[in-house]
Amino acid sequence: MAVNTHVINAVDLLRLTLPEIVVGLAALLTLTLDLVVLKGRAAAVRWKAGALVACAGCAGAILLLVLRPETATLYDGMLVVAPLTQMVEAVLAGFTILAVLLSVDSDFTQHIGEYLALMLFATAGMMVLVSTRNLLVIFASLELLSLSLYILTAFNKRSRLSAEGALKYFLFGGMAAAFFLFGISLLYGLSGSIQMSGVASALETQSLTPLWMVAIVMVVTGLGFKVAAAPFHLWAPDAYQGAPTPSAAMIASSSKIASFFVFATVMVMGLTAGARTWHGPEAAWVPLLAVIAALSMLVGNLAAIAQSSTRRLLAYSAVGHAGYMLLGILANSELGLRALLYYVITYGLATVGAFGVLAALEKEGMDEIDGLAGLSRRAPWLSFCLLIFLLSLAGIPPLSGFFGKFFVFSSALHAGTGLLWLVALAIAMSAVSLYYYLRVLKQVYVRDPGAGAGAIETSLLMRATVGVVALLVVVLGCYPDLLLNWIDAALRAMPH
């Protein structure tokens, strides 16, 4: 259903933003339920009731997005409702459900309503973030997302690592936000517009001055922080290690999906002349992004080798994967966006699954890689799921991670021989990543458990959640068209 933006009224606006409203209302209802209705009840009851409301809100938003497709561009791009944005929003809500389910057995806080509400507010921020082509709205929604994630990272008040990780996340995030906002102000001064289309039009008629390059560098700095690309990644290891496990899962999955989507749209649709057809000439930011991608691959994969903490290993792995994903943006084409979306969604699944396994082992204090020794004898199901997640992250067929890398590398090669060296580096670093993933699996399957180590008991909900994610990783690897067809249909319907 298309909406005439010239006669838009309040009813139409409410209808078009109903998924975001549902998530926001679910956050308020979760908070009210915990603080008023369930006050004084056992923590387990409050977790389950809050999680039920939060998951119901996200599921309701997904139904609205999937079953009632809309197409509208309101207020010159301030709100863009299209099958592509609705698809990404539905995926983000789905990942929030997974993160909420991972938190049900947690005991790191008594402020359960506040914690779940912040998760939903972060989700609402991400949903707005992917649904706008207005640079100022992008900044505002990024800040809503970031502020929520800073607090979620610091939520374990009993942990020094949680406070340290949150402080570093906040300080680096504040600096990155300043760079991004200054970059936006320069783009506005040069183009006279804060809409991506207006910036792209100005680029078509103006020469690329040093001031344009300064603006582009500042925007890339701000967005590079959000995706944890080197050298803007310094917050990631401490945040991943110190944050409560469900918070780390959200930072590593849904936050990365939203950030890479907006990164791609800003660079390709806003900062490339002729980008409204998705086939503009080679953009001025390509060399800059190529250097960042190469640095991310090198720093992320080489630093991961030296890690003794599983969480820090996943953090540096995320830096390396950010380098691979940037190849999808560097392709500067619809094919590149298609590959990027498949990659970032399947990467998010593998990562949230790995954090799900760590959440199940949290009460055993098994964060160190050496502490996973003999896990296959103590928790066979969790070990098997961890095997699937890590091999997918390493890009081993027929798991979804293999096809993610294949599609991204192919899109970069299709863009021209100028990226051949970067693809070669990506393949080499993928081989390096296999080494440190196998280090973890060696502990799990080859080493013997310590003396007196017995079976690890986990809840049925945790085992089922991790199992469903592992199944999705396998199915999307064996049948990648299940996701690719959805992405292709959304791209074909995208307004240019």
C-alpha positions as CSV (number, residue, x, y, z in Angstrom):
1,M,0.0,0.0,0.0
2,A,1.5,3.3,-1.1
3,V,0.8,6.5,0.9
4,N,0.6,10.0,-0.6
5,T,3.1,12.0,1.4
6,H,1.4,15.3,0.5
7,V,-1.9,14.4,2.3
8,I,-0.5,12.5,5.2
9,N,-2.5,12.9,8.4
10,A,-2.0,11.9,12.0
11,V,-3.9,8.6,11.6
12,D,-1.6,7.6,8.7
13,L,1.5,8.5,10.6
14,L,0.4,6.5,13.6
15,R,-0.4,3.5,11.4
16,L,3.0,3.7,9.7
17,T,4.9,3.9,13.0
18,L,2.7,1.3,14.8
19,P,5.5,-1.3,15.0
20,E,7.8,1.1,16.8
21,I,4.9,2.3,19.0
22,V,4.1,-1.4,19.9
23,V,7.7,-2.0,21.0
24,G,7.7,1.3,23.0
25,L,4.4,0.4,24.7
26,A,5.7,-3.0,25.5
27,A,8.7,-1.4,27.3
28,L,6.4,0.8,29.4
29,L,4.1,-2.2,30.2
30,T,7.1,-4.3,31.2
31,L,8.3,-1.5,33.5
32,T,4.9,-1.0,35.0
33,L,4.3,-4.7,35.5
34,D,7.5,-5.2,37.4
35,L,7.4,-2.1,39.5
36,V,3.7,-2.1,40.4
37,V,2.0,-5.5,39.9
38,L,4.9,-7.9,40.7
39,K,6.7,-5.8,43.3
40,G,8.1,-8.0,46.0
41,R,7.6,-11.3,44.0
42,A,10.4,-13.7,43.4
43,A,13.0,-12.7,40.8
44,A,12.3,-15.8,38.7
45,V,8.6,-14.9,38.4
46,R,9.4,-11.3,37.5
47,W,11.9,-12.4,34.8
48,K,9.4,-14.7,33.2
49,A,6.5,-12.3,33.3
50,G,8.7,-9.4,32.0
51,A,10.2,-11.6,29.3
52,L,6.7,-12.7,28.2
53,V,5.5,-9.1,27.8
54,A,8.7,-8.0,26.0
55,C,8.6,-11.0,23.6
56,A,4.9,-10.4,23.0
57,G,5.6,-6.8,22.1
58,C,8.4,-7.7,19.7
59,A,6.3,-10.5,18.1
60,G,3.4,-8.1,17.6
61,A,5.7,-5.7,15.9
62,I,7.0,-8.5,13.6
63,L,3.4,-9.5,12.7
64,L,2.6,-5.9,11.8
65,L,5.8,-5.6,9.7
66,V,5.5,-8.9,7.8
67,L,1.7,-9.2,7.3
68,R,1.0,-5.5,6.4
69,P,3.6,-4.2,4.0
70,E,3.5,-0.5,3.4
71,T,5.4,1.9,1.1
72,A,5.7,5.5,2.0
73,T,8.2,8.3,2.2
74,L,7.2,11.0,4.6
75,Y,8.5,14.5,5.1
76,D,11.2,14.2,2.4
77,G,12.8,11.1,3.8
78,M,12.4,11.7,7.5
79,L,10.5,8.4,7.6
80,V,10.9,5.8,4.9
81,V,8.5,2.8,5.1
82,A,9.4,0.2,2.5
83,P,9.7,-3.6,2.3
84,L,13.4,-3.4,2.9
85,T,13.2,-1.3,6.0
86,Q,10.3,-3.4,7.3
87,M,12.3,-6.6,6.7
88,V,15.3,-5.2,8.7
89,E,13.0,-4.0,11.5
90,A,11.4,-7.5,11.7
91,V,14.8,-9.1,12.0
92,L,15.8,-6.6,14.7
93,A,12.7,-7.4,16.7
94,G,13.4,-11.1,16.3
95,F,17.0,-10.8,17.7
96,T,15.6,-8.8,20.6
97,I,13.3,-11.8,21.4
98,L,16.4,-14.0,21.4
99,A,18.3,-11.7,23.7
100,V,15.3,-11.5,26.1
101,L,15.0,-15.3,26.3
102,L,18.7,-15.5,27.1
103,S,18.1,-13.2,30.1
104,V,15.3,-15.2,31.8
105,D,17.7,-17.4,33.9
106,S,19.9,-14.4,34.9
107,D,20.6,-13.3,38.4
108,F,22.9,-10.3,37.8
109,T,20.3,-7.7,38.8
110,Q,17.1,-7.1,40.8
111,H,16.0,-4.3,38.5
112,I,14.4,-6.6,36.0
113,G,11.7,-4.3,34.6
114,E,14.2,-1.5,33.9
115,Y,16.6,-4.0,32.2
116,L,14.0,-5.4,29.9
117,A,12.5,-1.9,29.2
118,L,16.0,-0.7,28.1
119,M,16.3,-3.6,25.8
120,L,13.0,-2.6,24.1
121,F,13.9,1.1,24.0
122,A,17.2,0.1,22.3
123,T,15.1,-1.9,19.8
124,A,12.8,1.0,19.1
125,G,15.8,3.2,18.5
126,M,17.2,0.6,16.0
127,M,13.8,0.4,14.2
128,V,13.7,4.2,13.7
129,L,17.4,4.2,12.7
130,V,16.8,1.9,9.7
131,S,13.6,3.7,8.7
132,T,15.0,7.2,8.0
133,R,17.0,8.9,5.4
134,N,17.4,12.1,7.4
135,L,20.9,12.6,8.9
136,L,19.6,14.4,12.0
137,V,17.0,11.6,12.8
138,I,19.8,9.1,12.3
139,F,21.9,10.9,14.9
140,A,18.9,11.1,17.4
141,S,18.0,7.4,17.0
142,L,21.7,6.4,17.2
143,E,21.9,8.2,20.5
144,L,18.7,6.5,21.8
145,L,20.3,3.2,20.9
146,S,23.7,4.0,22.3
147,L,22.4,5.4,25.6
148,S,20.4,2.3,26.2
149,L,23.3,0.0,25.4
150,Y,25.7,2.0,27.7
151,I,23.3,1.4,30.6
152,L,22.7,-2.3,29.6
153,T,26.5,-2.8,29.6
154,A,26.8,-1.4,33.2
155,F,23.8,-3.2,34.6
156,N,25.7,-5.8,36.6
157,K,26.5,-3.5,39.6
158,R,28.4,-6.3,41.3
159,S,31.0,-6.6,38.5
160,R,34.0,-4.3,38.2
161,L,34.4,-5.5,34.6
162,S,30.8,-4.4,33.8
163,A,31.5,-0.8,35.1
164,E,34.8,-0.6,33.3
165,G,33.4,-1.8,30.0
166,A,30.4,0.5,30.2
167,L,32.7,3.5,31.0
168,K,34.9,2.9,28.1
169,Y,31.9,2.3,25.8
170,F,30.4,5.6,27.0
171,L,33.6,7.6,26.6
172,F,34.4,6.3,23.2
173,G,30.8,6.5,22.2
174,G,30.5,10.2,23.2
175,M,33.6,11.0,21.2
176,A,32.3,9.2,18.1
177,A,28.9,10.9,18.4
178,A,30.7,14.3,18.4
179,F,32.6,13.4,15.3
180,F,29.4,12.2,13.6
181,L,27.4,15.3,14.5
182,F,30.2,17.6,13.3
183,G,30.3,15.6,10.1
184,I,26.6,16.1,9.6
185,S,26.9,19.8,10.3
186,L,29.6,20.1,7.6
187,L,27.4,18.1,5.1
188,Y,24.5,20.4,5.8
189,G,26.7,23.5,5.3
190,L,28.0,22.1,2.0
191,S,24.8,20.8,0.6
192,G,22.1,22.8,2.3
193,S,20.2,19.6,3.2
194,I,20.2,17.0,6.0
195,Q,18.4,14.5,3.7
196,M,20.6,11.9,2.0
197,S,19.0,12.6,-1.4
198,G,19.9,16.3,-1.0
199,V,23.5,15.5,0.0
200,A,23.8,13.2,-3.0
201,S,22.4,15.9,-5.4
202,A,24.9,18.4,-4.1
203,L,27.7,15.9,-4.7
204,E,26.6,15.6,-8.3
205,T,27.0,19.3,-8.9
206,Q,30.0,20.3,-6.7
207,S,33.6,19.3,-6.9
208,L,35.1,17.3,-4.1
209,T,36.8,19.9,-1.9
210,P,38.9,19.2,1.2
211,L,35.9,20.2,3.3
212,W,33.8,17.5,1.7
213,M,36.5,15.0,2.6
214,V,36.7,16.2,6.2
215,A,32.9,15.7,6.4
216,I,33.1,12.2,5.0
217,V,36.0,11.2,7.3
218,M,34.0,12.4,10.4
219,V,30.8,10.6,9.3
220,V,32.9,7.4,8.7
221,T,34.5,7.8,12.2
222,G,31.1,8.0,13.9
223,L,29.6,5.1,12.1
224,G,32.9,3.1,12.3
225,F,32.6,3.2,16.1
226,K,29.1,1.7,16.0
227,V,30.2,-1.3,13.9
228,A,33.5,-1.7,15.9
229,A,35.7,-1.3,12.9
230,A,39.4,-0.7,13.6
231,P,40.8,1.7,14.7
232,F,37.4,2.6,16.3
233,H,37.1,-0.7,18.1
234,L,38.9,-0.1,21.4
235,W,35.6,-0.2,23.4
236,A,34.5,-3.6,22.1
237,P,36.7,-6.1,24.0
238,D,35.9,-4.6,27.4
239,A,32.2,-4.1,26.7
240,Y,31.9,-7.7,25.4
241,Q,33.7,-9.1,28.4
242,G,32.1,-7.0,31.1
243,A,28.5,-6.6,30.0
244,P,25.8,-9.0,31.2
245,T,25.6,-11.8,28.6
246,P,22.2,-10.8,27.1
247,S,23.5,-7.2,26.8
248,A,26.6,-8.4,25.0
249,A,24.5,-10.6,22.7
250,M,22.4,-7.5,21.8
251,I,25.5,-5.4,21.2
252,A,27.0,-8.1,19.0
253,S,23.9,-9.0,16.9
254,S,21.0,-6.6,16.5
255,S,23.0,-3.4,17.1
256,K,25.5,-4.5,14.5
257,I,22.7,-5.3,12.0
258,A,21.1,-1.8,12.4
259,S,24.5,0.0,12.4
260,F,25.7,-1.7,9.2
261,F,22.4,-1.1,7.4
262,V,22.5,2.6,8.2
263,F,26.3,2.7,7.4
264,A,25.5,1.3,3.9
265,T,22.6,3.6,3.2
266,V,24.5,6.7,4.3
267,M,27.6,5.9,2.2
268,V,25.9,4.6,-0.9
269,M,22.7,6.6,-1.0
270,G,24.0,9.8,0.6
271,L,27.7,10.2,-0.2
272,T,27.9,8.8,-3.7
273,A,26.9,10.9,-6.7
274,G,24.2,9.1,-8.7
275,A,23.6,6.7,-5.8
276,R,19.8,6.9,-6.1
277,T,20.0,4.3,-8.8
278,W,22.5,2.2,-6.7
279,H,25.0,2.3,-9.6
280,G,26.8,5.6,-9.1
281,P,30.5,6.1,-10.1
282,E,33.2,5.0,-7.7
283,A,32.8,7.1,-4.6
284,A,35.5,9.2,-3.0
285,W,35.1,7.3,0.3
286,V,36.1,3.9,-1.2
287,P,39.9,4.2,-0.5
288,L,39.2,5.4,3.1
289,L,36.8,2.5,3.7
290,A,39.1,0.0,2.1
291,V,41.9,1.0,4.5
292,I,39.6,0.6,7.5
293,A,38.4,-2.8,6.2
294,A,41.9,-4.0,5.8
295,L,42.9,-2.7,9.2
296,S,39.9,-4.3,10.8
297,M,40.7,-7.7,9.3
298,L,44.3,-7.6,10.4
299,V,43.8,-6.2,13.9
300,G,40.7,-8.3,14.7
301,N,42.0,-11.6,13.6
302,L,45.6,-11.3,14.8
303,A,44.6,-9.9,18.2
304,A,42.0,-12.7,18.7
305,I,44.8,-15.3,18.6
306,A,46.3,-13.9,21.8
307,Q,43.1,-13.9,23.8
308,S,42.4,-16.2,26.8
309,S,38.9,-15.0,27.4
310,T,36.1,-16.4,25.2
311,R,34.2,-13.1,25.2
312,R,37.3,-11.1,24.3
313,L,38.0,-13.5,21.5
314,L,34.5,-13.0,20.2
315,A,35.0,-9.2,20.4
316,Y,38.2,-9.2,18.3
317,S,36.5,-11.7,16.0
318,A,33.7,-9.1,15.6
319,V,36.3,-6.5,14.6
320,G,37.6,-8.9,11.9
321,H,34.0,-9.6,10.7
322,A,33.4,-5.9,10.5
323,G,36.2,-5.8,7.9
324,Y,34.6,-8.5,5.8
325,M,31.2,-6.7,6.0
326,L,32.7,-3.5,4.8
327,L,33.4,-5.2,1.5
328,G,29.6,-5.3,1.0
329,I,29.5,-1.5,1.3
330,L,32.7,-1.1,-0.8
331,A,31.0,-2.9,-3.6
332,N,28.7,0.2,-3.9
333,S,25.9,-1.7,-5.5
334,E,22.6,-3.4,-4.9
335,L,24.4,-6.8,-5.1
336,G,26.7,-5.6,-2.3
337,L,23.8,-4.6,-0.1
338,R,22.2,-7.9,-0.7
339,A,25.4,-9.7,0.3
340,L,25.9,-7.5,3.3
341,L,22.3,-8.1,4.7
342,Y,22.7,-11.9,4.3
343,Y,26.1,-11.7,6.0
344,V,25.2,-9.5,8.9
345,I,22.0,-11.4,9.7
346,T,23.7,-14.8,9.7
347,Y,26.6,-13.5,11.6
348,G,24.2,-12.1,14.2
349,L,22.6,-15.5,14.5
350,A,25.9,-17.3,15.1
351,T,27.1,-14.6,17.5
352,V,23.9,-14.5,19.6
353,G,24.0,-18.3,19.7
354,A,27.6,-18.3,21.0
355,F,26.7,-15.8,23.7
356,G,23.7,-18.0,24.5
357,V,26.1,-20.9,25.2
358,L,28.2,-18.6,27.4
359,A,25.0,-17.5,29.2
360,A,24.1,-21.1,30.0
361,L,27.7,-21.6,31.4
362,E,27.8,-18.3,33.3
363,K,27.0,-19.8,36.7
364,E,29.9,-22.2,36.2
365,G,32.3,-19.2,35.8
366,M,33.5,-20.6,32.4
367,D,34.6,-17.4,30.6
368,E,38.2,-18.4,30.1
369,I,38.9,-20.6,27.0
370,D,40.9,-23.1,29.2
371,G,37.8,-23.3,31.5
372,L,35.9,-24.9,28.6
373,A,38.0,-28.1,28.9
374,G,35.9,-31.2,28.5
375,L,32.7,-29.3,28.0
376,S,31.5,-31.9,25.5
377,R,31.3,-34.5,28.3
378,R,29.7,-32.1,30.7
379,A,27.1,-30.4,28.4
380,P,27.0,-32.3,25.0
381,W,24.1,-30.3,23.6
382,L,25.6,-26.9,24.3
383,S,29.0,-28.1,23.0
384,F,27.4,-29.3,19.7
385,C,25.6,-25.9,19.3
386,L,28.9,-24.1,20.1
387,L,30.6,-26.2,17.4
388,I,28.0,-25.0,14.8
389,F,28.3,-21.3,15.8
390,L,32.1,-21.2,15.8
391,L,32.4,-23.1,12.5
392,S,29.8,-20.8,11.0
393,L,31.8,-17.8,12.1
394,A,34.9,-19.4,10.6
395,G,33.1,-19.7,7.3
396,I,33.0,-23.5,7.0
397,P,30.4,-25.0,4.6
398,P,27.6,-25.8,4.6
399,L,26.8,-23.4,7.4
400,S,25.4,-19.9,6.8
401,G,28.7,-18.2,7.6
402,F,30.3,-19.7,4.5
403,F,27.7,-18.3,2.2
404,G,27.8,-15.0,3.9
405,K,31.5,-14.6,3.1
406,F,31.1,-16.1,-0.3
407,F,28.4,-13.5,-1.3
408,V,30.3,-10.6,0.2
409,F,33.6,-11.5,-1.5
410,S,31.8,-12.1,-4.8
411,S,30.0,-8.7,-4.7
412,A,33.4,-7.0,-4.0
413,L,35.0,-8.8,-7.0
414,H,32.0,-8.0,-9.2
415,A,32.6,-4.3,-8.4
416,G,36.0,-4.3,-10.2
417,T,39.6,-5.4,-9.8
418,G,40.3,-2.5,-7.5
419,L,39.1,-4.6,-4.5
420,L,40.9,-7.8,-5.5
421,W,43.7,-7.2,-3.0
422,L,41.2,-6.7,-0.2
423,V,39.3,-9.9,-1.1
424,A,42.6,-11.8,-1.0
425,L,43.4,-10.4,2.4
426,A,39.9,-11.3,3.6
427,I,40.4,-14.9,2.5
428,A,43.8,-15.1,4.2
429,M,42.4,-13.7,7.4
430,S,39.5,-16.1,7.3
431,A,42.1,-18.9,7.4
432,V,43.7,-17.2,10.4
433,S,40.3,-17.0,12.1
434,L,39.8,-20.8,11.7
435,Y,42.9,-21.3,14.0
436,Y,41.5,-19.4,17.0
437,Y,38.0,-20.9,16.6
438,L,39.6,-24.4,16.6
439,R,41.5,-23.4,19.8
440,V,38.2,-23.1,21.6
441,L,36.8,-26.3,20.1
442,K,40.0,-28.2,21.0
443,Q,39.3,-27.3,24.7
444,V,35.7,-28.4,24.3
445,Y,36.2,-31.7,22.5
446,V,39.8,-32.8,23.0
447,R,40.8,-31.8,26.5
448,D,39.6,-33.7,29.6
449,P,37.4,-32.0,32.2
450,G,39.0,-31.2,35.6
451,A,38.8,-33.7,38.4
452,G,35.4,-33.8,40.0
453,A,33.7,-31.8,37.2
454,G,30.2,-33.1,36.8
455,A,27.4,-32.5,34.3
456,I,26.2,-29.0,33.8
457,E,22.5,-28.4,34.4
458,T,20.8,-25.8,32.2
459,S,17.1,-24.9,31.8
460,L,15.0,-26.2,29.1
461,L,14.3,-22.7,27.8
462,M,18.0,-22.0,27.5
463,R,18.7,-25.2,25.6
464,A,15.7,-24.7,23.3
465,T,16.7,-21.1,22.5
466,V,20.3,-22.1,21.7
467,G,19.1,-25.1,19.7
468,V,16.7,-23.0,17.6
469,V,19.4,-20.6,16.7
470,A,21.8,-23.4,15.8
471,L,19.0,-24.9,13.6
472,L,18.6,-21.5,11.8
473,V,22.4,-21.3,11.2
474,V,22.3,-24.8,9.6
475,V,19.1,-24.3,7.6
476,L,20.2,-20.9,6.2
477,G,23.5,-22.5,5.2
478,C,21.8,-25.4,3.4
479,Y,19.1,-23.3,1.9
480,P,20.4,-19.7,1.7
481,D,17.6,-18.8,-0.7
482,L,15.2,-18.8,2.2
483,L,16.7,-15.5,3.3
484,L,18.1,-14.3,0.0
485,N,14.6,-14.4,-1.7
486,W,13.2,-12.2,1.1
487,I,16.1,-9.8,0.7
488,D,15.7,-9.8,-3.1
489,A,12.0,-9.1,-2.9
490,A,12.6,-6.2,-0.5
491,L,15.3,-4.7,-2.7
492,R,13.1,-4.9,-5.8
493,A,10.4,-3.0,-4.1
494,M,12.8,-0.3,-2.7
495,P,11.9,3.2,-3.8
496,H,14.8,4.9,-5.7
